[in-house]
Amino acid sequence: MKNYGIKEESSNQQNSVEEMLVPYQTYFESPVNRLSVIKGGLSSSSLNDLLAISGSTRLDMARKLDLTEPTLRKHLSNAKELSTSLSEHVLFLLELYDKGIDTFGSIDEFRNWLQQHNIGIDAKPNDLLDSITGINIVMNELNRIDHGILA
């Protein structure tokens, strides 16, 4: 059987995504660490990381972050720190993707799950990512899956 390199590409993508999340993991471990980086403002490069990790288009990500696409583009091109509220939203999304990879074992599986209607939350998880409360609902569902509580 011929190997078309699909599995190798997927493995490389997985490693790349996990490497992008490493700098943020210390913020996920402690609310105090999280608060200090939120108040100081995440670097605008965190938006590039989030786009790459999520696989979202700029337009979709702008909607999730309650920004216009030109405003998102401006943040991406500037080397300034993000606002407190935008930093918080981005950090919570990065943490969600980290948890999703841990729960599902791969970024592709997690991205696929985000697009499917979920009975436990009666919505597509991806539709809830535009608010911190929605992200928390999805995070709770991932915790339920981890513990085998599927309904």
N, CA, C and O atoms as a GROMACS GRO file, in nm:
protein
  604
    1MET      N    1   0.084  -0.118   0.000
    1MET     CA    2   0.000   0.000   0.000
    1MET      C    3   0.089   0.124   0.000
    1MET      O    4   0.189   0.130   0.071
    2LYS      N    5   0.052   0.220  -0.078
    2LYS     CA    6   0.128   0.343  -0.092
    2LYS      C    7   0.098   0.439   0.023
    2LYS      O    8  -0.019   0.459   0.058
    3ASN      N    9   0.201   0.498   0.080
    3ASN     CA   10   0.184   0.596   0.187
    3ASN      C   11   0.178   0.735   0.124
    3ASN      O   12   0.275   0.780   0.062
    4TYR      N   13   0.068   0.802   0.141
    4TYR     CA   14   0.050   0.935   0.082
    4TYR      C   15   0.092   1.048   0.175
    4TYR      O   16   0.076   1.165   0.140
    5GLY      N   17   0.146   1.016   0.290
    5GLY     CA   18   0.198   1.118   0.379
    5GLY      C   19   0.093   1.193   0.458
    5GLY      O   20   0.124   1.292   0.525
    6ILE      N   21  -0.032   1.148   0.452
    6ILE     CA   22  -0.139   1.219   0.524
    6ILE      C   23  -0.118   1.210   0.674
    6ILE      O   24  -0.129   1.310   0.745
    7LYS      N   25  -0.088   1.090   0.722
    7LYS     CA   26  -0.069   1.073   0.865
    7LYS      C   27   0.051   1.154   0.914
    7LYS      O   28   0.047   1.212   1.023
    8GLU      N   29   0.157   1.158   0.834
    8GLU     CA   30   0.275   1.235   0.872
    8GLU      C   31   0.243   1.385   0.877
    8GLU      O   32   0.287   1.454   0.969
    9GLU      N   33   0.168   1.435   0.779
    9GLU     CA   34   0.128   1.576   0.780
    9GLU      C   35   0.046   1.608   0.904
    9GLU      O   36   0.068   1.709   0.970
   10SER      N   37  -0.050   1.519   0.935
   10SER     CA   38  -0.136   1.539   1.051
   10SER      C   39  -0.054   1.539   1.179
   10SER      O   40  -0.079   1.619   1.270
   11SER      N   41   0.044   1.449   1.188
   11SER     CA   42   0.130   1.441   1.304
   11SER      C   43   0.214   1.568   1.318
   11SER      O   44   0.231   1.620   1.428
   12ASN      N   45   0.267   1.619   1.205
   12ASN     CA   46   0.345   1.743   1.208
   12ASN      C   47   0.258   1.860   1.252
   12ASN      O   48   0.302   1.945   1.330
   13GLN      N   49   0.134   1.865   1.202
   13GLN     CA   50   0.041   1.972   1.241
   13GLN      C   51   0.012   1.963   1.390
   13GLN      O   52   0.010   2.065   1.459
   14GLN      N   53  -0.010   1.842   1.440
   14GLN     CA   54  -0.038   1.821   1.582
   14GLN      C   55   0.078   1.873   1.667
   14GLN      O   56   0.057   1.945   1.765
   15ASN      N   57   0.202   1.837   1.629
   15ASN     CA   58   0.320   1.882   1.703
   15ASN      C   59   0.333   2.034   1.698
   15ASN      O   60   0.367   2.097   1.799
   16SER      N   61   0.306   2.092   1.583
   16SER     CA   62   0.315   2.236   1.567
   16SER      C   63   0.214   2.308   1.657
   16SER      O   64   0.248   2.407   1.723
   17VAL      N   65   0.092   2.257   1.660
   17VAL     CA   66  -0.013   2.317   1.745
   17VAL      C   67   0.026   2.306   1.892
   17VAL      O   68   0.013   2.403   1.967
   18GLU      N   69   0.072   2.189   1.932
   18GLU     CA   70   0.111   2.171   2.072
   18GLU      C   71   0.227   2.263   2.109
   18GLU      O   72   0.231   2.315   2.221
   19GLU      N   73   0.321   2.284   2.017
   19GLU     CA   74   0.432   2.375   2.043
   19GLU      C   75   0.384   2.519   2.057
   19GLU      O   76   0.438   2.594   2.139
   20MET      N   77   0.284   2.559   1.977
   20MET     CA   78   0.230   2.694   1.988
   20MET      C   79   0.163   2.718   2.122
   20MET      O   80   0.161   2.831   2.171
   21LEU      N   81   0.107   2.613   2.182
   21LEU     CA   82   0.036   2.627   2.309
   21LEU      C   83   0.129   2.631   2.430
   21LEU      O   84   0.090   2.678   2.537
   22VAL      N   85   0.250   2.581   2.416
   22VAL     CA   86   0.343   2.571   2.529
   22VAL      C   87   0.362   2.703   2.605
   22VAL      O   88   0.353   2.703   2.727
   23PRO      N   89   0.386   2.817   2.537
   23PRO     CA   90   0.408   2.941   2.613
   23PRO      C   91   0.289   2.986   2.697
   23PRO      O   92   0.304   3.065   2.790
   24TYR      N   93   0.170   2.936   2.664
   24TYR     CA   94   0.049   2.980   2.735
   24TYR      C   95   0.012   2.888   2.851
   24TYR      O   96  -0.070   2.925   2.935
   25GLN      N   97   0.071   2.770   2.856
   25GLN     CA   98   0.027   2.671   2.954
   25GLN      C   99   0.049   2.714   3.098
   25GLN      O  100  -0.027   2.671   3.186
   26THR      N  101   0.149   2.795   3.127
   26THR     CA  102   0.167   2.842   3.265
   26THR      C  103   0.050   2.930   3.308
   26THR      O  104   0.017   2.937   3.426
   27TYR      N  105  -0.012   2.998   3.212
   27TYR     CA  106  -0.127   3.082   3.244
   27TYR      C  107  -0.251   2.998   3.273
   27TYR      O  108  -0.339   3.041   3.348
   28PHE      N  109  -0.258   2.877   3.214
   28PHE     CA  110  -0.374   2.790   3.234
   28PHE      C  111  -0.372   2.728   3.374
   28PHE      O  112  -0.477   2.692   3.427
   29GLU      N  113  -0.254   2.716   3.433
   29GLU     CA  114  -0.238   2.642   3.558
   29GLU      C  115  -0.284   2.719   3.681
   29GLU      O  116  -0.324   2.658   3.780
   30SER      N  117  -0.278   2.850   3.676
   30SER     CA  118  -0.307   2.929   3.795
   30SER      C  119  -0.391   3.051   3.760
   30SER      O  120  -0.357   3.125   3.668
   31PRO      N  121  -0.501   3.072   3.834
   31PRO     CA  122  -0.580   3.192   3.810
   31PRO      C  123  -0.501   3.321   3.832
   31PRO      O  124  -0.528   3.422   3.767
   32VAL      N  125  -0.404   3.317   3.923
   32VAL     CA  126  -0.322   3.436   3.950
   32VAL      C  127  -0.234   3.466   3.828
   32VAL      O  128  -0.222   3.582   3.787
   33ASN      N  129  -0.173   3.362   3.772
   33ASN     CA  130  -0.093   3.381   3.650
   33ASN      C  131  -0.180   3.432   3.536
   33ASN      O  132  -0.140   3.522   3.461
   34ARG      N  133  -0.298   3.374   3.522
   34ARG     CA  134  -0.390   3.413   3.416
   34ARG      C  135  -0.428   3.560   3.431
   34ARG      O  136  -0.426   3.636   3.334
   35LEU      N  137  -0.463   3.600   3.553
   35LEU     CA  138  -0.504   3.738   3.577
   35LEU      C  139  -0.392   3.837   3.549
   35LEU      O  140  -0.416   3.944   3.492
   36SER      N  141  -0.269   3.802   3.587
   36SER     CA  142  -0.159   3.896   3.565
   36SER      C  143  -0.134   3.917   3.416
   36SER      O  144  -0.106   4.029   3.374
   37VAL      N  145  -0.142   3.812   3.334
   37VAL     CA  146  -0.119   3.830   3.191
   37VAL      C  147  -0.237   3.901   3.125
   37VAL      O  148  -0.219   3.977   3.030
   38ILE      N  149  -0.357   3.876   3.174
   38ILE     CA  150  -0.475   3.944   3.119
   38ILE      C  151  -0.465   4.094   3.147
   38ILE      O  152  -0.488   4.176   3.058
   39LYS      N  153  -0.431   4.129   3.270
   39LYS     CA  154  -0.421   4.272   3.305
   39LYS      C  155  -0.307   4.341   3.230
   39LYS      O  156  -0.317   4.459   3.196
   40GLY      N  157  -0.199   4.268   3.205
   40GLY     CA  158  -0.087   4.325   3.131
   40GLY      C  159  -0.111   4.327   2.981
   40GLY      O  160  -0.047   4.403   2.908
   41GLY      N  161  -0.202   4.244   2.935
   41GLY     CA  162  -0.234   4.236   2.793
   41GLY      C  163  -0.147   4.134   2.722
   41GLY      O  164  -0.024   4.140   2.728
   42LEU      N  165  -0.212   4.041   2.655
   42LEU     CA  166  -0.139   3.944   2.573
   42LEU      C  167  -0.076   4.015   2.454
   42LEU      O  168  -0.124   4.119   2.410
   43SER      N  169   0.029   3.960   2.404
   43SER     CA  170   0.092   4.011   2.282
   43SER      C  171  -0.003   3.987   2.164
   43SER      O  172  -0.078   3.890   2.163
   44SER      N  173   0.002   4.075   2.067
   44SER     CA  174  -0.084   4.057   1.949
   44SER      C  175  -0.049   3.930   1.873
   44SER      O  176  -0.131   3.880   1.795
   45SER      N  177   0.070   3.875   1.893
   45SER     CA  178   0.108   3.749   1.828
   45SER      C  179   0.021   3.633   1.877
   45SER      O  180   0.010   3.530   1.809
   46SER      N  181  -0.041   3.649   1.994
   46SER     CA  182  -0.131   3.544   2.043
   46SER      C  183  -0.250   3.525   1.950
   46SER      O  184  -0.306   3.415   1.942
   47LEU      N  185  -0.290   3.631   1.880
   47LEU     CA  186  -0.399   3.619   1.783
   47LEU      C  187  -0.357   3.533   1.665
   47LEU      O  188  -0.436   3.452   1.615
   48ASN      N  189  -0.233   3.550   1.619
   48ASN     CA  190  -0.181   3.463   1.512
   48ASN      C  191  -0.177   3.318   1.557
   48ASN      O  192  -0.214   3.228   1.482
   49ASP      N  193  -0.133   3.296   1.682
   49ASP     CA  194  -0.131   3.160   1.735
   49ASP      C  195  -0.272   3.101   1.740
   49ASP      O  196  -0.294   2.986   1.702
   50LEU      N  197  -0.366   3.181   1.788
   50LEU     CA  198  -0.505   3.134   1.797
   50LEU      C  199  -0.562   3.101   1.659
   50LEU      O  200  -0.632   3.001   1.643
   51LEU      N  201  -0.535   3.184   1.562
   51LEU     CA  202  -0.582   3.156   1.425
   51LEU      C  203  -0.523   3.025   1.373
   51LEU      O  204  -0.595   2.944   1.315
   52ALA      N  205  -0.395   3.005   1.395
   52ALA     CA  206  -0.330   2.883   1.347
   52ALA      C  207  -0.382   2.759   1.420
   52ALA      O  208  -0.407   2.656   1.358
   53ILE      N  209  -0.397   2.769   1.551
   53ILE     CA  210  -0.443   2.656   1.631
   53ILE      C  211  -0.587   2.620   1.598
   53ILE      O  212  -0.621   2.503   1.583
   54SER      N  213  -0.672   2.721   1.588
   54SER     CA  214  -0.814   2.696   1.566
   54SER      C  215  -0.846   2.656   1.423
   54SER      O  216  -0.945   2.587   1.397
   55GLY      N  217  -0.761   2.699   1.330
   55GLY     CA  218  -0.790   2.673   1.189
   55GLY      C  219  -0.903   2.760   1.137
   55GLY      O  220  -0.955   2.734   1.028
   56SER      N  221  -0.941   2.861   1.212
   56SER     CA  222  -1.051   2.951   1.173
   56SER      C  223  -1.003   3.053   1.071
   56SER      O  224  -0.884   3.085   1.063
   57THR      N  225  -1.096   3.103   0.994
   57THR     CA  226  -1.066   3.215   0.906
   57THR      C  227  -1.061   3.342   0.991
   57THR      O  228  -1.108   3.342   1.105
   58ARG      N  229  -1.006   3.447   0.935
   58ARG     CA  230  -1.003   3.574   1.008
   58ARG      C  231  -1.145   3.624   1.036
   58ARG      O  232  -1.172   3.677   1.143
   59LEU      N  233  -1.234   3.607   0.940
   59LEU     CA  234  -1.371   3.652   0.958
   59LEU      C  235  -1.440   3.576   1.071
   59LEU      O  236  -1.507   3.636   1.155
   60ASP      N  237  -1.424   3.443   1.073
   60ASP     CA  238  -1.485   3.363   1.180
   60ASP      C  239  -1.426   3.399   1.316
   60ASP      O  240  -1.498   3.409   1.415
   61MET      N  241  -1.294   3.419   1.320
   61MET     CA  242  -1.231   3.454   1.448
   61MET      C  243  -1.276   3.592   1.492
   61MET      O  244  -1.298   3.614   1.612
   62ALA      N  245  -1.289   3.686   1.400
   62ALA     CA  246  -1.336   3.820   1.435
   62ALA      C  247  -1.474   3.811   1.499
   62ALA      O  248  -1.502   3.879   1.598
   63ARG      N  249  -1.560   3.729   1.443
   63ARG     CA  250  -1.696   3.712   1.500
   63ARG      C  251  -1.689   3.655   1.641
   63ARG      O  252  -1.760   3.701   1.730
   64LYS      N  253  -1.604   3.554   1.661
   64LYS     CA  254  -1.591   3.494   1.794
   64LYS      C  255  -1.541   3.596   1.896
   64LYS      O  256  -1.582   3.594   2.012
   65LEU      N  257  -1.454   3.686   1.852
   65LEU     CA  258  -1.395   3.785   1.943
   65LEU      C  259  -1.472   3.916   1.947
   65LEU      O  260  -1.429   4.012   2.010
   66ASP      N  261  -1.587   3.921   1.880
   66ASP     CA  262  -1.671   4.040   1.873
   66ASP      C  263  -1.594   4.160   1.818
   66ASP      O  264  -1.601   4.271   1.871
   67LEU      N  265  -1.522   4.133   1.709
   67LEU     CA  266  -1.447   4.238   1.639
   67LEU      C  267  -1.490   4.240   1.493
   67LEU      O  268  -1.547   4.142   1.443
   68THR      N  269  -1.464   4.350   1.428
   68THR     CA  270  -1.480   4.349   1.282
   68THR      C  271  -1.352   4.288   1.224
   68THR      O  272  -1.248   4.285   1.290
   69GLU      N  273  -1.362   4.239   1.103
   69GLU     CA  274  -1.245   4.179   1.039
   69GLU      C  275  -1.132   4.281   1.020
   69GLU      O  276  -1.016   4.247   1.042
   70PRO      N  277  -1.162   4.406   0.981
   70PRO     CA  278  -1.054   4.505   0.973
   70PRO      C  279  -0.987   4.534   1.108
   70PRO      O  280  -0.866   4.557   1.115
   71THR      N  281  -1.065   4.532   1.215
   71THR     CA  282  -1.006   4.554   1.348
   71THR      C  283  -0.915   4.438   1.386
   71THR      O  284  -0.807   4.459   1.441
   72LEU      N  285  -0.959   4.316   1.356
   72LEU     CA  286  -0.874   4.199   1.382
   72LEU      C  287  -0.744   4.210   1.302
   72LEU      O  288  -0.636   4.184   1.354
   73ARG      N  289  -0.756   4.248   1.176
   73ARG     CA  290  -0.638   4.264   1.090
   73ARG      C  291  -0.542   4.368   1.149
   73ARG      O  292  -0.421   4.350   1.147
   74LYS      N  293  -0.598   4.478   1.203
   74LYS     CA  294  -0.516   4.583   1.265
   74LYS      C  295  -0.440   4.527   1.386
   74LYS      O  296  -0.322   4.554   1.404
   75HIS      N  297  -0.510   4.448   1.469
   75HIS     CA  298  -0.444   4.386   1.585
   75HIS      C  299  -0.333   4.292   1.539
   75HIS      O  300  -0.227   4.286   1.601
   76LEU      N  301  -0.357   4.218   1.431
   76LEU     CA  302  -0.258   4.123   1.382
   76LEU      C  303  -0.133   4.192   1.329
   76LEU      O  304  -0.023   4.138   1.338
   77SER      N  305  -0.150   4.312   1.274
   77SER     CA  306  -0.035   4.381   1.216
   77SER      C  307   0.040   4.469   1.316
   77SER      O  308   0.155   4.505   1.292
   78ASN      N  309  -0.024   4.504   1.427
   78ASN     CA  310   0.041   4.586   1.530
   78ASN      C  311   0.115   4.499   1.630
   78ASN      O  312   0.077   4.384   1.653
   79ALA      N  313   0.219   4.552   1.688
   79ALA     CA  314   0.295   4.478   1.788
   79ALA      C  315   0.257   4.522   1.929
   79ALA      O  316   0.336   4.508   2.022
   80LYS      N  317   0.137   4.576   1.945
   80LYS     CA  318   0.091   4.623   2.076
   80LYS      C  319   0.026   4.509   2.155
   80LYS      O  320  -0.012   4.406   2.100
   81GLU      N  321   0.015   4.533   2.286
   81GLU     CA  322  -0.057   4.439   2.370
   81GLU      C  323  -0.207   4.454   2.346
   81GLU      O  324  -0.256   4.562   2.310
   82LEU      N  325  -0.279   4.344   2.365
   82LEU     CA  326  -0.424   4.345   2.347
   82LEU      C  327  -0.490   4.405   2.470
   82LEU      O  328  -0.431   4.409   2.578
   83SER      N  329  -0.612   4.450   2.454
   83SER     CA  330  -0.689   4.503   2.568
   83SER      C  331  -0.715   4.391   2.668
   83SER      O  332  -0.698   4.273   2.638
   84THR      N  333  -0.755   4.430   2.787
   84THR     CA  334  -0.785   4.333   2.893
   84THR      C  335  -0.893   4.235   2.850
   84THR      O  336  -0.875   4.114   2.865
   85SER      N  337  -1.003   4.285   2.797
   85SER     CA  338  -1.114   4.195   2.761
   85SER      C  339  -1.077   4.104   2.644
   85SER      O  340  -1.113   3.987   2.644
   86LEU      N  341  -1.005   4.157   2.546
   86LEU     CA  342  -0.963   4.075   2.432
   86LEU      C  343  -0.859   3.972   2.477
   86LEU      O  344  -0.861   3.858   2.431
   87SER      N  345  -0.768   4.011   2.564
   87SER     CA  346  -0.668   3.918   2.617
   87SER      C  347  -0.736   3.803   2.690
   87SER      O  348  -0.698   3.687   2.676
   88GLU      N  349  -0.836   3.836   2.769
   88GLU     CA  350  -0.908   3.732   2.843
   88GLU      C  351  -0.975   3.634   2.749
   88GLU      O  352  -0.966   3.513   2.768
   89HIS      N  353  -1.043   3.686   2.648
   89HIS     CA  354  -1.115   3.600   2.553
   89HIS      C  355  -1.016   3.510   2.477
   89HIS      O  356  -1.041   3.390   2.462
   90VAL      N  357  -0.907   3.568   2.430
   90VAL     CA  358  -0.806   3.491   2.356
   90VAL      C  359  -0.746   3.383   2.446
   90VAL      O  360  -0.730   3.269   2.402
   91LEU      N  361  -0.713   3.418   2.568
   91LEU     CA  362  -0.652   3.322   2.660
   91LEU      C  363  -0.748   3.208   2.692
   91LEU      O  364  -0.707   3.092   2.697
   92PHE      N  365  -0.876   3.238   2.713
   92PHE     CA  366  -0.974   3.133   2.739
   92PHE      C  367  -0.989   3.041   2.618
   92PHE      O  368  -1.004   2.920   2.634
   93LEU      N  369  -0.986   3.097   2.497
   93LEU     CA  370  -0.994   3.014   2.376
   93LEU      C  371  -0.870   2.925   2.362
   93LEU      O  372  -0.882   2.808   2.327
   94LEU      N  373  -0.753   2.980   2.388
   94LEU     CA  374  -0.631   2.900   2.382
   94LEU      C  375  -0.636   2.786   2.483
   94LEU      O  376  -0.596   2.673   2.453
   95GLU      N  377  -0.686   2.815   2.602
   95GLU     CA  378  -0.698   2.711   2.704
   95GLU      C  379  -0.799   2.604   2.660
   95GLU      O  380  -0.778   2.485   2.684
   96LEU      N  381  -0.907   2.646   2.598
   96LEU     CA  382  -1.007   2.551   2.549
   96LEU      C  383  -0.946   2.458   2.444
   96LEU      O  384  -0.969   2.337   2.447
   97TYR      N  385  -0.870   2.514   2.351
   97TYR     CA  386  -0.806   2.429   2.249
   97TYR      C  387  -0.705   2.334   2.313
   97TYR      O  388  -0.694   2.219   2.270
   98ASP      N  389  -0.632   2.379   2.413
   98ASP     CA  390  -0.539   2.292   2.484
   98ASP      C  391  -0.614   2.176   2.549
   98ASP      O  392  -0.572   2.060   2.539
   99LYS      N  393  -0.724   2.206   2.614
   99LYS     CA  394  -0.806   2.104   2.679
   99LYS      C  395  -0.868   2.010   2.574
   99LYS      O  396  -0.872   1.889   2.595
  100GLY      N  397  -0.915   2.066   2.463
  100GLY     CA  398  -0.975   1.984   2.358
  100GLY      C  399  -0.877   1.886   2.298
  100GLY      O  400  -0.913   1.771   2.271
  101ILE      N  401  -0.753   1.929   2.278
  101ILE     CA  402  -0.650   1.838   2.227
  101ILE      C  403  -0.624   1.728   2.328
  101ILE      O  404  -0.608   1.612   2.291
  102ASP      N  405  -0.621   1.764   2.456
  102ASP     CA  406  -0.601   1.665   2.562
  102ASP      C  407  -0.716   1.565   2.566
  102ASP      O  408  -0.694   1.445   2.583
  103THR      N  409  -0.838   1.613   2.550
  103THR     CA  410  -0.956   1.526   2.557
  103THR      C  411  -0.968   1.435   2.436
  103THR      O  412  -0.995   1.316   2.450
  104PHE      N  413  -0.948   1.490   2.317
  104PHE     CA  414  -0.970   1.414   2.194
  104PHE      C  415  -0.844   1.353   2.135
  104PHE      O  416  -0.853   1.267   2.047
  105GLY      N  417  -0.727   1.395   2.181
  105GLY     CA  418  -0.604   1.336   2.134
  105GLY      C  419  -0.546   1.399   2.008
  105GLY      O  420  -0.431   1.373   1.974
  106SER      N  421  -0.623   1.481   1.940
  106SER     CA  422  -0.570   1.549   1.821
  106SER      C  423  -0.650   1.677   1.795
  106SER      O  424  -0.767   1.688   1.830
  107ILE      N  425  -0.583   1.771   1.732
  107ILE     CA  426  -0.648   1.897   1.699
  107ILE      C  427  -0.757   1.875   1.596
  107ILE      O  428  -0.862   1.940   1.602
  108ASP      N  429  -0.735   1.783   1.501
  108ASP     CA  430  -0.836   1.758   1.398
  108ASP      C  431  -0.965   1.701   1.458
  108ASP      O  432  -1.075   1.743   1.420
  109GLU      N  433  -0.952   1.607   1.550
  109GLU     CA  434  -1.070   1.549   1.616
  109GLU      C  435  -1.146   1.656   1.695
  109GLU      O  436  -1.268   1.660   1.693
  110PHE      N  437  -1.071   1.740   1.764
  110PHE     CA  438  -1.136   1.845   1.843
  110PHE      C  439  -1.206   1.946   1.753
  110PHE      O  440  -1.320   1.984   1.781
  111ARG      N  441  -1.140   1.990   1.646
  111ARG     CA  442  -1.204   2.084   1.554
  111ARG      C  443  -1.331   2.024   1.495
  111ARG      O  444  -1.432   2.093   1.480
  112ASN      N  445  -1.327   1.895   1.463
  112ASN     CA  446  -1.446   1.828   1.410
  112ASN      C  447  -1.557   1.826   1.514
  112ASN      O  448  -1.673   1.852   1.482
  113TRP      N  449  -1.523   1.796   1.638
  113TRP     CA  450  -1.623   1.792   1.746
  113TRP      C  451  -1.688   1.929   1.766
  113TRP      O  452  -1.808   1.937   1.791
  114LEU      N  453  -1.610   2.034   1.756
  114LEU     CA  454  -1.663   2.170   1.773
  114LEU      C  455  -1.774   2.202   1.673
  114LEU      O  456  -1.864   2.281   1.703
  115GLN      N  457  -1.769   2.141   1.555
  115GLN     CA  458  -1.866   2.170   1.449
  115GLN      C  459  -1.994   2.088   1.459
  115GLN      O  460  -2.092   2.118   1.390
  116GLN      N  461  -1.994   1.984   1.543
  116GLN     CA  462  -2.109   1.892   1.552
  116GLN      C  463  -2.205   1.935   1.664
  116GLN      O  464  -2.163   1.983   1.769
  117HIS      N  465  -2.335   1.916   1.638
  117HIS     CA  466  -2.434   1.944   1.742
  117HIS      C  467  -2.407   1.852   1.861
  117HIS      O  468  -2.386   1.732   1.844
  118ASN      N  469  -2.408   1.908   1.980
  118ASN     CA  470  -2.382   1.832   2.102
  118ASN      C  471  -2.508   1.828   2.185
  118ASN      O  472  -2.565   1.932   2.220
  119ILE      N  473  -2.552   1.709   2.217
  119ILE     CA  474  -2.676   1.690   2.293
  119ILE      C  475  -2.664   1.747   2.434
  119ILE      O  476  -2.758   1.805   2.487
  120GLY      N  477  -2.546   1.730   2.496
  120GLY     CA  478  -2.526   1.776   2.634
  120GLY      C  479  -2.543   1.925   2.652
  120GLY      O  480  -2.587   1.970   2.758
  121ILE      N  481  -2.510   2.003   2.549
  121ILE     CA  482  -2.524   2.149   2.559
  121ILE      C  483  -2.629   2.202   2.462
  121ILE      O  484  -2.652   2.322   2.454
  122ASP      N  485  -2.690   2.111   2.388
  122ASP     CA  486  -2.796   2.144   2.292
  122ASP      C  487  -2.755   2.255   2.196
  122ASP      O  488  -2.831   2.348   2.169
  123ALA      N  489  -2.632   2.244   2.145
  123ALA     CA  490  -2.580   2.343   2.050
  123ALA      C  491  -2.454   2.288   1.987
  123ALA      O  492  -2.398   2.188   2.032
  124LYS      N  493  -2.409   2.354   1.882
  124LYS     CA  494  -2.276   2.326   1.829
  124LYS      C  495  -2.177   2.401   1.918
  124LYS      O  496  -2.190   2.522   1.935
  125PRO      N  497  -2.080   2.332   1.975
  125PRO     CA  498  -1.987   2.400   2.065
  125PRO      C  499  -1.923   2.525   2.001
  125PRO      O  500  -1.902   2.625   2.069
  126ASN      N  501  -1.894   2.518   1.872
  126ASN     CA  502  -1.832   2.632   1.804
  126ASN      C  503  -1.918   2.758   1.811
  126ASN      O  504  -1.866   2.869   1.810
  127ASP      N  505  -2.050   2.741   1.818
  127ASP     CA  506  -2.141   2.855   1.823
  127ASP      C  507  -2.140   2.926   1.959
  127ASP      O  508  -2.196   3.035   1.973
  128LEU      N  509  -2.077   2.865   2.058
  128LEU     CA  510  -2.075   2.922   2.193
  128LEU      C  511  -1.945   2.996   2.226
  128LEU      O  512  -1.931   3.052   2.335
  129LEU      N  513  -1.851   2.996   2.133
  129LEU     CA  514  -1.717   3.047   2.164
  129LEU      C  515  -1.704   3.198   2.156
  129LEU      O  516  -1.594   3.252   2.168
  130ASP      N  517  -1.816   3.268   2.137
  130ASP     CA  518  -1.811   3.414   2.129
  130ASP      C  519  -1.827   3.482   2.264
  130ASP      O  520  -1.832   3.605   2.272
  131SER      N  521  -1.834   3.403   2.372
  131SER     CA  522  -1.843   3.461   2.506
  131SER      C  523  -1.767   3.374   2.605
  131SER      O  524  -1.749   3.254   2.581
  132ILE      N  525  -1.724   3.432   2.714
  132ILE     CA  526  -1.653   3.358   2.819
  132ILE      C  527  -1.746   3.252   2.879
  132ILE      O  528  -1.704   3.140   2.906
  133THR      N  529  -1.873   3.288   2.899
  133THR     CA  530  -1.970   3.192   2.952
  133THR      C  531  -1.985   3.074   2.858
  133THR      O  532  -1.988   2.959   2.903
  134GLY      N  533  -1.994   3.100   2.728
  134GLY     CA  534  -2.003   2.992   2.630
  134GLY      C  535  -1.880   2.904   2.631
  134GLY      O  536  -1.891   2.781   2.623
  135ILE      N  537  -1.763   2.964   2.641
  135ILE     CA  538  -1.639   2.887   2.648
  135ILE      C  539  -1.640   2.799   2.772
  135ILE      O  540  -1.598   2.684   2.767
  136ASN      N  541  -1.688   2.853   2.884
  136ASN     CA  542  -1.696   2.774   3.007
  136ASN      C  543  -1.792   2.657   2.993
  136ASN      O  544  -1.766   2.549   3.046
  137ILE      N  545  -1.903   2.676   2.922
  137ILE     CA  546  -1.997   2.567   2.898
  137ILE      C  547  -1.929   2.456   2.818
  137ILE      O  548  -1.943   2.338   2.850
  138VAL      N  549  -1.856   2.494   2.714
  138VAL     CA  550  -1.785   2.395   2.631
  138VAL      C  551  -1.676   2.327   2.714
  138VAL      O  552  -1.657   2.206   2.703
  139MET      N  553  -1.604   2.404   2.795
  139MET     CA  554  -1.500   2.346   2.881
  139MET      C  555  -1.560   2.245   2.979
  139MET      O  556  -1.503   2.138   3.001
  140ASN      N  557  -1.676   2.278   3.036
  140ASN     CA  558  -1.743   2.184   3.127
  140ASN      C  559  -1.783   2.056   3.054
  140ASN      O  560  -1.775   1.947   3.111
  141GLU      N  561  -1.826   2.070   2.929
  141GLU     CA  562  -1.863   1.952   2.850
  141GLU      C  563  -1.739   1.865   2.824
  141GLU      O  564  -1.748   1.743   2.828
  142LEU      N  565  -1.626   1.927   2.798
  142LEU     CA  566  -1.503   1.850   2.780
  142LEU      C  567  -1.465   1.776   2.908
  142LEU      O  568  -1.421   1.661   2.903
  143ASN      N  569  -1.484   1.841   3.022
  143ASN     CA  570  -1.458   1.774   3.150
  143ASN      C  571  -1.551   1.656   3.170
  143ASN      O  572  -1.510   1.552   3.222
  144ARG      N  573  -1.676   1.671   3.130
  144ARG     CA  574  -1.773   1.561   3.139
  144ARG      C  575  -1.731   1.445   3.052
  144ARG      O  576  -1.740   1.329   3.092
  145ILE      N  577  -1.685   1.475   2.931
  145ILE     CA  578  -1.638   1.370   2.840
  145ILE      C  579  -1.517   1.299   2.902
  145ILE      O  580  -1.507   1.176   2.897
  146ASP      N  581  -1.426   1.376   2.960
  146ASP     CA  582  -1.309   1.316   3.025
  146ASP      C  583  -1.348   1.217   3.134
  146ASP      O  584  -1.279   1.118   3.157
  147HIS      N  585  -1.458   1.246   3.202
  147HIS     CA  586  -1.502   1.161   3.312
  147HIS      C  587  -1.608   1.059   3.270
  147HIS      O  588  -1.665   0.991   3.355
  148GLY      N  589  -1.633   1.049   3.141
  148GLY     CA  590  -1.725   0.948   3.091
  148GLY      C  591  -1.872   0.980   3.107
  148GLY      O  592  -1.956   0.892   3.096
  149ILE      N  593  -1.904   1.106   3.134
  149ILE     CA  594  -2.044   1.148   3.149
  149ILE      C  595  -2.086   1.210   3.016
  149ILE      O  596  -2.060   1.327   2.990
  150LEU      N  597  -2.152   1.130   2.933
  150LEU     CA  598  -2.181   1.174   2.798
  150LEU      C  599  -2.321   1.225   2.776
  150LEU      O  600  -2.350   1.278   2.668
  151ALA      N  601  -2.409   1.213   2.871
  151ALA     CA  602  -2.545   1.264   2.852
  151ALA      C  603  -2.594   1.336   2.975
  151ALA      O  604  -2.707   1.385   2.977
   0.00000   0.00000   0.00000
